[in-house]
Amino acid sequence: MESFIIETKQLTKKYKGQLAVNNVNLHIKKGSIYGLLGRNGAGKTTLMKMLLGLTPPTSGTFTLFDQTLTGHEKQLYPRIGALIETPGFYPNLTGTENLEIFARLRNLNASHTVKNALETVGLPFRDKKLFREYSLGMKQRLGLANALLHHPQLLILDEPTNGLDPIGIAEIRDFLKTLCKDHGKTLLVSSHILSEIDLLADDIGILDRGVLLEECSIKTLKEKNDNLENYFKTITGGKGIA
């Protein structure tokens, strides 16, 4: 039987009566990279927030590490690292100082842990640049470093390459693949960029206006469709995805 590290059943979220996520059934295999593809506003961030306990589902359930949750339990979340929306850090501290605070909150060896995390994402240790002086790409890298501080088994990353130049995107992509292949981590990664999911993920879920339109392996999707761009335009009602 397939082992799923995340499985959702009819997961739904309404805001003021409006459906943001509508009866979504996800199946994310342990040790894989799952790409959640959808345009801005498709419901990707809301879905991730429910999985992280940051907002409760209106209805439906989900399992993490084979335990069924309703969105309120917190005992499993130390096994998860996350980057959701724009990373929040203290603007008048350096990247190192910011991460040392988070490391201490998690009862980690601050200096050693922070140094390793920064090196992993390509940021300098003990740099004097303040967070407010960081480019958007540097902020994303620091957010990834924070997600990795406690060596989580599962990473939930919302648009992790946002703001990076093409070289930076390729570096992060290779890094995420290494985390999965060489370190056995499972990744749920969202993006609105078709080509990025194609290059990164093992499996794909296509979310549009809160509805999961397709879920399969990238390999299967390519076998069924000669032109992925045209397929996405068709499945999303002609609007397509970048």
PyRosetta script that sets phi, psi and omega in degrees:
from pyrosetta import init, pose_from_sequence

init()
pose = pose_from_sequence("MESFIIETKQLTKKYKGQLAVNNVNLHIKKGSIYGLLGRNGAGKTTLMKMLLGLTPPTSGTFTLFDQTLTGHEKQLYPRIGALIETPGFYPNLTGTENLEIFARLRNLNASHTVKNALETVGLPFRDKKLFREYSLGMKQRLGLANALLHHPQLLILDEPTNGLDPIGIAEIRDFLKTLCKDHGKTLLVSSHILSEIDLLADDIGILDRGVLLEECSIKTLKEKNDNLENYFKTITGGKGIA")
pose.set_psi(1, 139.0)
pose.set_omega(1, -177.9)
pose.set_phi(2, -62.7)
pose.set_psi(2, 137.6)
pose.set_omega(2, 179.0)
pose.set_phi(3, -98.9)
pose.set_psi(3, 115.6)
pose.set_omega(3, -180.0)
pose.set_phi(4, -107.0)
pose.set_psi(4, 127.3)
pose.set_omega(4, 176.7)
pose.set_phi(5, -81.2)
pose.set_psi(5, -27.4)
pose.set_omega(5, 172.1)
pose.set_phi(6, -131.5)
pose.set_psi(6, 131.8)
pose.set_omega(6, 172.8)
pose.set_phi(7, -142.6)
pose.set_psi(7, 127.1)
pose.set_omega(7, 178.0)
pose.set_phi(8, -111.6)
pose.set_psi(8, 149.2)
pose.set_omega(8, 179.6)
pose.set_phi(9, -129.7)
pose.set_psi(9, 109.6)
pose.set_omega(9, 177.9)
pose.set_phi(10, 52.8)
pose.set_psi(10, 38.4)
pose.set_omega(10, -176.4)
pose.set_phi(11, -69.6)
pose.set_psi(11, 126.9)
pose.set_omega(11, -173.0)
pose.set_phi(12, -136.8)
pose.set_psi(12, 142.0)
pose.set_omega(12, 175.5)
pose.set_phi(13, -137.8)
pose.set_psi(13, 127.6)
pose.set_omega(13, 175.9)
pose.set_phi(14, -116.5)
pose.set_psi(14, 138.5)
pose.set_omega(14, 172.0)
pose.set_phi(15, -117.6)
pose.set_psi(15, 115.2)
pose.set_omega(15, 179.7)
pose.set_phi(16, 51.0)
pose.set_psi(16, 42.2)
pose.set_omega(16, 177.2)
pose.set_phi(17, 84.5)
pose.set_psi(17, -7.7)
pose.set_omega(17, -179.4)
pose.set_phi(18, -96.4)
pose.set_psi(18, 131.1)
pose.set_omega(18, 179.7)
pose.set_phi(19, -75.4)
pose.set_psi(19, 121.1)
pose.set_omega(19, 174.5)
pose.set_phi(20, -98.0)
pose.set_psi(20, -36.3)
pose.set_omega(20, 175.5)
pose.set_phi(21, -134.9)
pose.set_psi(21, 129.8)
pose.set_omega(21, -168.6)
pose.set_phi(22, -124.4)
pose.set_psi(22, 99.8)
pose.set_omega(22, 173.2)
pose.set_phi(23, 52.0)
pose.set_psi(23, 53.6)
pose.set_omega(23, -175.7)
pose.set_phi(24, -88.1)
pose.set_psi(24, 132.3)
pose.set_omega(24, 176.3)
pose.set_phi(25, -118.4)
pose.set_psi(25, 100.7)
pose.set_omega(25, 179.1)
pose.set_phi(26, -100.2)
pose.set_psi(26, 149.8)
pose.set_omega(26, 176.4)
pose.set_phi(27, -138.0)
pose.set_psi(27, 102.6)
pose.set_omega(27, -175.1)
pose.set_phi(28, -111.7)
pose.set_psi(28, 116.9)
pose.set_omega(28, -174.5)
pose.set_phi(29, -78.1)
pose.set_psi(29, 143.9)
pose.set_omega(29, 176.8)
pose.set_phi(30, -62.6)
pose.set_psi(30, 135.2)
pose.set_omega(30, 177.8)
pose.set_phi(31, 78.5)
pose.set_psi(31, 19.2)
pose.set_omega(31, -178.7)
pose.set_phi(32, -120.2)
pose.set_psi(32, 169.8)
pose.set_omega(32, 170.1)
pose.set_phi(33, -111.0)
pose.set_psi(33, 118.7)
pose.set_omega(33, -179.2)
pose.set_phi(34, -107.0)
pose.set_psi(34, 122.1)
pose.set_omega(34, 179.6)
pose.set_phi(35, -98.1)
pose.set_psi(35, 119.6)
pose.set_omega(35, 177.4)
pose.set_phi(36, -98.5)
pose.set_psi(36, 107.3)
pose.set_omega(36, -172.4)
pose.set_phi(37, -105.0)
pose.set_psi(37, 132.9)
pose.set_omega(37, 176.7)
pose.set_phi(38, -177.7)
pose.set_psi(38, 156.6)
pose.set_omega(38, 177.6)
pose.set_phi(39, -66.9)
pose.set_psi(39, 166.2)
pose.set_omega(39, 172.7)
pose.set_phi(40, -58.8)
pose.set_psi(40, 130.9)
pose.set_omega(40, -178.3)
pose.set_phi(41, 89.2)
pose.set_psi(41, 6.0)
pose.set_omega(41, -178.0)
pose.set_phi(42, -76.0)
pose.set_psi(42, -17.5)
pose.set_omega(42, -179.0)
pose.set_phi(43, 112.6)
pose.set_psi(43, 5.9)
pose.set_omega(43, -176.1)
pose.set_phi(44, -62.3)
pose.set_psi(44, -48.7)
pose.set_omega(44, -178.0)
pose.set_phi(45, -65.7)
pose.set_psi(45, -41.5)
pose.set_omega(45, 178.1)
pose.set_phi(46, -60.2)
pose.set_psi(46, -43.2)
pose.set_omega(46, 179.0)
pose.set_phi(47, -61.5)
pose.set_psi(47, -44.5)
pose.set_omega(47, 179.2)
pose.set_phi(48, -64.8)
pose.set_psi(48, -39.4)
pose.set_omega(48, 178.8)
pose.set_phi(49, -63.2)
pose.set_psi(49, -36.5)
pose.set_omega(49, 176.0)
pose.set_phi(50, -64.4)
pose.set_psi(50, -43.0)
pose.set_omega(50, 179.9)
pose.set_phi(51, -63.0)
pose.set_psi(51, -28.7)
pose.set_omega(51, -178.3)
pose.set_phi(52, -92.1)
pose.set_psi(52, 1.0)
pose.set_omega(52, -179.6)
pose.set_phi(53, 75.4)
pose.set_psi(53, 15.1)
pose.set_omega(53, -179.0)
pose.set_phi(54, -84.1)
pose.set_psi(54, -20.8)
pose.set_omega(54, 172.8)
pose.set_phi(55, -147.5)
pose.set_psi(55, 135.4)
pose.set_omega(55, -176.7)
pose.set_phi(56, -77.2)
pose.set_psi(56, 147.4)
pose.set_omega(56, 174.0)
pose.set_phi(57, -70.4)
pose.set_psi(57, 149.3)
pose.set_omega(57, 173.5)
pose.set_phi(58, -71.6)
pose.set_psi(58, -38.1)
pose.set_omega(58, 175.6)
pose.set_phi(59, -157.9)
pose.set_psi(59, 169.7)
pose.set_omega(59, -177.8)
pose.set_phi(60, 90.2)
pose.set_psi(60, 170.6)
pose.set_omega(60, -179.6)
pose.set_phi(61, -135.9)
pose.set_psi(61, 168.5)
pose.set_omega(61, 172.9)
pose.set_phi(62, -150.2)
pose.set_psi(62, 155.7)
pose.set_omega(62, 177.0)
pose.set_phi(63, -114.8)
pose.set_psi(63, 140.4)
pose.set_omega(63, 171.5)
pose.set_phi(64, -125.1)
pose.set_psi(64, 128.3)
pose.set_omega(64, 179.7)
pose.set_phi(65, 52.2)
pose.set_psi(65, 41.9)
pose.set_omega(65, 176.9)
pose.set_phi(66, 68.0)
pose.set_psi(66, 15.6)
pose.set_omega(66, 176.0)
pose.set_phi(67, -116.4)
pose.set_psi(67, 127.8)
pose.set_omega(67, -178.9)
pose.set_phi(68, -78.1)
pose.set_psi(68, 129.4)
pose.set_omega(68, -178.7)
pose.set_phi(69, -123.2)
pose.set_psi(69, 164.2)
pose.set_omega(69, 173.9)
pose.set_phi(70, -110.4)
pose.set_psi(70, -2.6)
pose.set_omega(70, -179.2)
pose.set_phi(71, 108.1)
pose.set_psi(71, -3.5)
pose.set_omega(71, -176.3)
pose.set_phi(72, -106.6)
pose.set_psi(72, -24.2)
pose.set_omega(72, -175.8)
pose.set_phi(73, -73.3)
pose.set_psi(73, 146.6)
pose.set_omega(73, -175.4)
pose.set_phi(74, -118.8)
pose.set_psi(74, -6.3)
pose.set_omega(74, -169.2)
pose.set_phi(75, -66.6)
pose.set_psi(75, -22.5)
pose.set_omega(75, -177.3)
pose.set_phi(76, -93.1)
pose.set_psi(76, -12.2)
pose.set_omega(76, -170.6)
pose.set_phi(77, -70.2)
pose.set_psi(77, -22.7)
pose.set_omega(77, 172.6)
pose.set_phi(78, -62.4)
pose.set_psi(78, -15.3)
pose.set_omega(78, 178.7)
pose.set_phi(79, -89.1)
pose.set_psi(79, 3.8)
pose.set_omega(79, -176.6)
pose.set_phi(80, -121.2)
pose.set_psi(80, 138.6)
pose.set_omega(80, 170.3)
pose.set_phi(81, -111.2)
pose.set_psi(81, 144.3)
pose.set_omega(81, -174.3)
pose.set_phi(82, -142.8)
pose.set_psi(82, 149.6)
pose.set_omega(82, 170.5)
pose.set_phi(83, -135.0)
pose.set_psi(83, 106.3)
pose.set_omega(83, -176.1)
pose.set_phi(84, -121.0)
pose.set_psi(84, 122.2)
pose.set_omega(84, 179.8)
pose.set_phi(85, 56.5)
pose.set_psi(85, -154.9)
pose.set_omega(85, -176.1)
pose.set_phi(86, -72.6)
pose.set_psi(86, 125.0)
pose.set_omega(86, -179.3)
pose.set_phi(87, -59.3)
pose.set_psi(87, 138.8)
pose.set_omega(87, -179.8)
pose.set_phi(88, -105.4)
pose.set_psi(88, 115.5)
pose.set_omega(88, 179.0)
pose.set_phi(89, -135.9)
pose.set_psi(89, 166.8)
pose.set_omega(89, 177.7)
pose.set_phi(90, -73.5)
pose.set_psi(90, 119.9)
pose.set_omega(90, -172.7)
pose.set_phi(91, -66.4)
pose.set_psi(91, -27.1)
pose.set_omega(91, -175.5)
pose.set_phi(92, -96.6)
pose.set_psi(92, 12.7)
pose.set_omega(92, 174.4)
pose.set_phi(93, -114.5)
pose.set_psi(93, 159.2)
pose.set_omega(93, 176.2)
pose.set_phi(94, -75.8)
pose.set_psi(94, 169.9)
pose.set_omega(94, 176.4)
pose.set_phi(95, -60.3)
pose.set_psi(95, -43.8)
pose.set_omega(95, 179.3)
pose.set_phi(96, -61.0)
pose.set_psi(96, -46.5)
pose.set_omega(96, -179.3)
pose.set_phi(97, -63.0)
pose.set_psi(97, -39.8)
pose.set_omega(97, 177.3)
pose.set_phi(98, -60.7)
pose.set_psi(98, -48.1)
pose.set_omega(98, -177.6)
pose.set_phi(99, -67.8)
pose.set_psi(99, -32.2)
pose.set_omega(99, 178.3)
pose.set_phi(100, -64.1)
pose.set_psi(100, -34.6)
pose.set_omega(100, 176.5)
pose.set_phi(101, -63.9)
pose.set_psi(101, -47.7)
pose.set_omega(101, -179.7)
pose.set_phi(102, -65.1)
pose.set_psi(102, -36.2)
pose.set_omega(102, 178.8)
pose.set_phi(103, -64.6)
pose.set_psi(103, -42.9)
pose.set_omega(103, 179.5)
pose.set_phi(104, -65.8)
pose.set_psi(104, -37.1)
pose.set_omega(104, 177.2)
pose.set_phi(105, -61.8)
pose.set_psi(105, -27.9)
pose.set_omega(105, 179.2)
pose.set_phi(106, -96.2)
pose.set_psi(106, 8.8)
pose.set_omega(106, 179.2)
pose.set_phi(107, 59.9)
pose.set_psi(107, 40.4)
pose.set_omega(107, 178.7)
pose.set_phi(108, -103.3)
pose.set_psi(108, 160.4)
pose.set_omega(108, 172.3)
pose.set_phi(109, -69.5)
pose.set_psi(109, 100.1)
pose.set_omega(109, -167.1)
pose.set_phi(110, -57.8)
pose.set_psi(110, -54.4)
pose.set_omega(110, -173.1)
pose.set_phi(111, -62.3)
pose.set_psi(111, -50.6)
pose.set_omega(111, -177.2)
pose.set_phi(112, -65.9)
pose.set_psi(112, -45.5)
pose.set_omega(112, -177.3)
pose.set_phi(113, -65.1)
pose.set_psi(113, -44.3)
pose.set_omega(113, -178.7)
pose.set_phi(114, -66.0)
pose.set_psi(114, -42.5)
pose.set_omega(114, 179.6)
pose.set_phi(115, -59.0)
pose.set_psi(115, -46.2)
pose.set_omega(115, 179.9)
pose.set_phi(116, -63.3)
pose.set_psi(116, -42.6)
pose.set_omega(116, -178.4)
pose.set_phi(117, -65.8)
pose.set_psi(117, -41.8)
pose.set_omega(117, 179.5)
pose.set_phi(118, -66.2)
pose.set_psi(118, -42.2)
pose.set_omega(118, 178.1)
pose.set_phi(119, -62.7)
pose.set_psi(119, -36.5)
pose.set_omega(119, -179.0)
pose.set_phi(120, -61.6)
pose.set_psi(120, -39.7)
pose.set_omega(120, -176.9)
pose.set_phi(121, -96.8)
pose.set_psi(121, 3.4)
pose.set_omega(121, 173.9)
pose.set_phi(122, 83.0)
pose.set_psi(122, 28.1)
pose.set_omega(122, 175.1)
pose.set_phi(123, -111.0)
pose.set_psi(123, 148.2)
pose.set_omega(123, -177.8)
pose.set_phi(124, -74.5)
pose.set_psi(124, 147.7)
pose.set_omega(124, 176.2)
pose.set_phi(125, -90.6)
pose.set_psi(125, 137.4)
pose.set_omega(125, -179.6)
pose.set_phi(126, 63.0)
pose.set_psi(126, 27.7)
pose.set_omega(126, 174.3)
pose.set_phi(127, -70.2)
pose.set_psi(127, 148.2)
pose.set_omega(127, -176.5)
pose.set_phi(128, -90.2)
pose.set_psi(128, -3.8)
pose.set_omega(128, -179.1)
pose.set_phi(129, -69.9)
pose.set_psi(129, 132.3)
pose.set_omega(129, 179.7)
pose.set_phi(130, -79.6)
pose.set_psi(130, 155.4)
pose.set_omega(130, -178.1)
pose.set_phi(131, -59.4)
pose.set_psi(131, -35.9)
pose.set_omega(131, -178.7)
pose.set_phi(132, -64.7)
pose.set_psi(132, -17.4)
pose.set_omega(132, 179.5)
pose.set_phi(133, -93.7)
pose.set_psi(133, -1.9)
pose.set_omega(133, -178.3)
pose.set_phi(134, -72.3)
pose.set_psi(134, 146.3)
pose.set_omega(134, 168.9)
pose.set_phi(135, -73.5)
pose.set_psi(135, 166.8)
pose.set_omega(135, 178.4)
pose.set_phi(136, -59.7)
pose.set_psi(136, -39.7)
pose.set_omega(136, 178.6)
pose.set_phi(137, -62.7)
pose.set_psi(137, -40.8)
pose.set_omega(137, 177.9)
pose.set_phi(138, -66.1)
pose.set_psi(138, -36.4)
pose.set_omega(138, 177.9)
pose.set_phi(139, -64.2)
pose.set_psi(139, -39.2)
pose.set_omega(139, 177.5)
pose.set_phi(140, -63.9)
pose.set_psi(140, -42.1)
pose.set_omega(140, 178.8)
pose.set_phi(141, -62.6)
pose.set_psi(141, -41.7)
pose.set_omega(141, 179.3)
pose.set_phi(142, -65.6)
pose.set_psi(142, -37.3)
pose.set_omega(142, 175.6)
pose.set_phi(143, -61.8)
pose.set_psi(143, -39.8)
pose.set_omega(143, 176.6)
pose.set_phi(144, -65.4)
pose.set_psi(144, -40.8)
pose.set_omega(144, 178.3)
pose.set_phi(145, -61.0)
pose.set_psi(145, -41.6)
pose.set_omega(145, 178.5)
pose.set_phi(146, -63.2)
pose.set_psi(146, -38.7)
pose.set_omega(146, 179.3)
pose.set_phi(147, -65.2)
pose.set_psi(147, -23.7)
pose.set_omega(147, -175.2)
pose.set_phi(148, -97.2)
pose.set_psi(148, -6.2)
pose.set_omega(148, -172.4)
pose.set_phi(149, -53.4)
pose.set_psi(149, -42.0)
pose.set_omega(149, -171.6)
pose.set_phi(150, -99.9)
pose.set_psi(150, 17.6)
pose.set_omega(150, 177.0)
pose.set_phi(151, 52.8)
pose.set_psi(151, 59.5)
pose.set_omega(151, -177.7)
pose.set_phi(152, -71.8)
pose.set_psi(152, 157.1)
pose.set_omega(152, 176.4)
pose.set_phi(153, -82.7)
pose.set_psi(153, -29.9)
pose.set_omega(153, -176.2)
pose.set_phi(154, -126.2)
pose.set_psi(154, 133.4)
pose.set_omega(154, 176.4)
pose.set_phi(155, -116.1)
pose.set_psi(155, 129.9)
pose.set_omega(155, 175.8)
pose.set_phi(156, -116.2)
pose.set_psi(156, 110.1)
pose.set_omega(156, -169.3)
pose.set_phi(157, -123.5)
pose.set_psi(157, 118.3)
pose.set_omega(157, -178.8)
pose.set_phi(158, -95.1)
pose.set_psi(158, 108.5)
pose.set_omega(158, 179.2)
pose.set_phi(159, 50.0)
pose.set_psi(159, 58.7)
pose.set_omega(159, -173.3)
pose.set_phi(160, -67.6)
pose.set_psi(160, -18.5)
pose.set_omega(160, 179.8)
pose.set_phi(161, -99.4)
pose.set_psi(161, 10.5)
pose.set_omega(161, -179.9)
pose.set_phi(162, -59.1)
pose.set_psi(162, 127.7)
pose.set_omega(162, 177.0)
pose.set_phi(163, 87.8)
pose.set_psi(163, -5.0)
pose.set_omega(163, -179.4)
pose.set_phi(164, -87.2)
pose.set_psi(164, 149.6)
pose.set_omega(164, 174.5)
pose.set_phi(165, -78.0)
pose.set_psi(165, 170.6)
pose.set_omega(165, -175.8)
pose.set_phi(166, -55.0)
pose.set_psi(166, -37.9)
pose.set_omega(166, 178.8)
pose.set_phi(167, -67.6)
pose.set_psi(167, -43.5)
pose.set_omega(167, 178.7)
pose.set_phi(168, -63.3)
pose.set_psi(168, -38.4)
pose.set_omega(168, 177.8)
pose.set_phi(169, -62.0)
pose.set_psi(169, -45.4)
pose.set_omega(169, 179.8)
pose.set_phi(170, -63.1)
pose.set_psi(170, -39.8)
pose.set_omega(170, -179.8)
pose.set_phi(171, -65.2)
pose.set_psi(171, -44.3)
pose.set_omega(171, 179.1)
pose.set_phi(172, -66.4)
pose.set_psi(172, -39.6)
pose.set_omega(172, 178.2)
pose.set_phi(173, -59.6)
pose.set_psi(173, -47.7)
pose.set_omega(173, 179.4)
pose.set_phi(174, -63.1)
pose.set_psi(174, -38.4)
pose.set_omega(174, 179.4)
pose.set_phi(175, -64.3)
pose.set_psi(175, -43.0)
pose.set_omega(175, 179.2)
pose.set_phi(176, -65.4)
pose.set_psi(176, -39.1)
pose.set_omega(176, 176.7)
pose.set_phi(177, -63.1)
pose.set_psi(177, -39.0)
pose.set_omega(177, 178.7)
pose.set_phi(178, -65.1)
pose.set_psi(178, -40.9)
pose.set_omega(178, 177.6)
pose.set_phi(179, -57.1)
pose.set_psi(179, -40.1)
pose.set_omega(179, -178.9)
pose.set_phi(180, -75.1)
pose.set_psi(180, -52.3)
pose.set_omega(180, -172.5)
pose.set_phi(181, -70.9)
pose.set_psi(181, -45.9)
pose.set_omega(181, -172.5)
pose.set_phi(182, -95.6)
pose.set_psi(182, -20.2)
pose.set_omega(182, -176.4)
pose.set_phi(183, -118.5)
pose.set_psi(183, 1.8)
pose.set_omega(183, 173.0)
pose.set_phi(184, 70.4)
pose.set_psi(184, 21.0)
pose.set_omega(184, -178.9)
pose.set_phi(185, -86.5)
pose.set_psi(185, 153.1)
pose.set_omega(185, 175.4)
pose.set_phi(186, -103.6)
pose.set_psi(186, 136.7)
pose.set_omega(186, -177.4)
pose.set_phi(187, -125.6)
pose.set_psi(187, 131.7)
pose.set_omega(187, 166.9)
pose.set_phi(188, -110.3)
pose.set_psi(188, 114.5)
pose.set_omega(188, -173.1)
pose.set_phi(189, -124.3)
pose.set_psi(189, 127.0)
pose.set_omega(189, 176.8)
pose.set_phi(190, -100.1)
pose.set_psi(190, 154.1)
pose.set_omega(190, 176.3)
pose.set_phi(191, -163.7)
pose.set_psi(191, 155.4)
pose.set_omega(191, 171.2)
pose.set_phi(192, -103.6)
pose.set_psi(192, 7.7)
pose.set_omega(192, -176.1)
pose.set_phi(193, -109.1)
pose.set_psi(193, 111.5)
pose.set_omega(193, -177.5)
pose.set_phi(194, -57.2)
pose.set_psi(194, -47.3)
pose.set_omega(194, -175.8)
pose.set_phi(195, -62.8)
pose.set_psi(195, -32.2)
pose.set_omega(195, -179.0)
pose.set_phi(196, -70.7)
pose.set_psi(196, -42.9)
pose.set_omega(196, 176.3)
pose.set_phi(197, -63.8)
pose.set_psi(197, -39.8)
pose.set_omega(197, 179.3)
pose.set_phi(198, -59.1)
pose.set_psi(198, -41.9)
pose.set_omega(198, -177.3)
pose.set_phi(199, -79.2)
pose.set_psi(199, -22.6)
pose.set_omega(199, -171.9)
pose.set_phi(200, -102.0)
pose.set_psi(200, -44.7)
pose.set_omega(200, -162.7)
pose.set_phi(201, -89.6)
pose.set_psi(201, 155.4)
pose.set_omega(201, 169.8)
pose.set_phi(202, -87.8)
pose.set_psi(202, -41.5)
pose.set_omega(202, -178.6)
pose.set_phi(203, -127.5)
pose.set_psi(203, 158.1)
pose.set_omega(203, -175.5)
pose.set_phi(204, -135.8)
pose.set_psi(204, 141.9)
pose.set_omega(204, 169.2)
pose.set_phi(205, -123.5)
pose.set_psi(205, 129.5)
pose.set_omega(205, -178.3)
pose.set_phi(206, -104.3)
pose.set_psi(206, 115.4)
pose.set_omega(206, -176.6)
pose.set_phi(207, -110.1)
pose.set_psi(207, 130.1)
pose.set_omega(207, 178.8)
pose.set_phi(208, -142.8)
pose.set_psi(208, 121.7)
pose.set_omega(208, -178.2)
pose.set_phi(209, 51.0)
pose.set_psi(209, 40.9)
pose.set_omega(209, 175.3)
pose.set_phi(210, 83.1)
pose.set_psi(210, -2.4)
pose.set_omega(210, -177.2)
pose.set_phi(211, -109.2)
pose.set_psi(211, 133.4)
pose.set_omega(211, 175.2)
pose.set_phi(212, -81.1)
pose.set_psi(212, 107.8)
pose.set_omega(212, -174.7)
pose.set_phi(213, -84.6)
pose.set_psi(213, -28.1)
pose.set_omega(213, -175.5)
pose.set_phi(214, -154.9)
pose.set_psi(214, 144.6)
pose.set_omega(214, 172.9)
pose.set_phi(215, -147.5)
pose.set_psi(215, 119.1)
pose.set_omega(215, 180.0)
pose.set_phi(216, -168.6)
pose.set_psi(216, -179.7)
pose.set_omega(216, 175.3)
pose.set_phi(217, -77.4)
pose.set_psi(217, 154.5)
pose.set_omega(217, 175.9)
pose.set_phi(218, -60.1)
pose.set_psi(218, -39.4)
pose.set_omega(218, 179.9)
pose.set_phi(219, -60.0)
pose.set_psi(219, -47.2)
pose.set_omega(219, 179.3)
pose.set_phi(220, -62.3)
pose.set_psi(220, -41.6)
pose.set_omega(220, -179.7)
pose.set_phi(221, -60.6)
pose.set_psi(221, -41.3)
pose.set_omega(221, 179.6)
pose.set_phi(222, -70.2)
pose.set_psi(222, -34.5)
pose.set_omega(222, 178.4)
pose.set_phi(223, -66.7)
pose.set_psi(223, -32.3)
pose.set_omega(223, -177.7)
pose.set_phi(224, -86.2)
pose.set_psi(224, -18.5)
pose.set_omega(224, -173.3)
pose.set_phi(225, -137.9)
pose.set_psi(225, 121.1)
pose.set_omega(225, 179.8)
pose.set_phi(226, -70.1)
pose.set_psi(226, -34.9)
pose.set_omega(226, -177.6)
pose.set_phi(227, -125.4)
pose.set_psi(227, 104.3)
pose.set_omega(227, -175.8)
pose.set_phi(228, -65.8)
pose.set_psi(228, -37.0)
pose.set_omega(228, -179.1)
pose.set_phi(229, -62.1)
pose.set_psi(229, -44.6)
pose.set_omega(229, 178.0)
pose.set_phi(230, -64.8)
pose.set_psi(230, -36.9)
pose.set_omega(230, 178.5)
pose.set_phi(231, -62.1)
pose.set_psi(231, -44.3)
pose.set_omega(231, -179.3)
pose.set_phi(232, -66.5)
pose.set_psi(232, -36.2)
pose.set_omega(232, 176.4)
pose.set_phi(233, -62.8)
pose.set_psi(233, -39.3)
pose.set_omega(233, 179.7)
pose.set_phi(234, -69.1)
pose.set_psi(234, -47.3)
pose.set_omega(234, -173.7)
pose.set_phi(235, -70.6)
pose.set_psi(235, -25.8)
pose.set_omega(235, 179.5)
pose.set_phi(236, -99.1)
pose.set_psi(236, 17.6)
pose.set_omega(236, 175.5)
pose.set_phi(237, 77.6)
pose.set_psi(237, 29.3)
pose.set_omega(237, 175.7)
pose.set_phi(238, 88.3)
pose.set_psi(238, -2.3)
pose.set_omega(238, -177.5)
pose.set_phi(239, -87.3)
pose.set_psi(239, -30.2)
pose.set_omega(239, 174.1)
pose.set_phi(240, 71.9)
pose.set_psi(240, 177.5)
pose.set_omega(240, 179.8)
pose.set_phi(241, -134.7)
pose.set_psi(241, 149.0)
pose.set_omega(241, -176.5)
pose.set_phi(242, -61.3)
pose.dump_pdb("model.pdb")
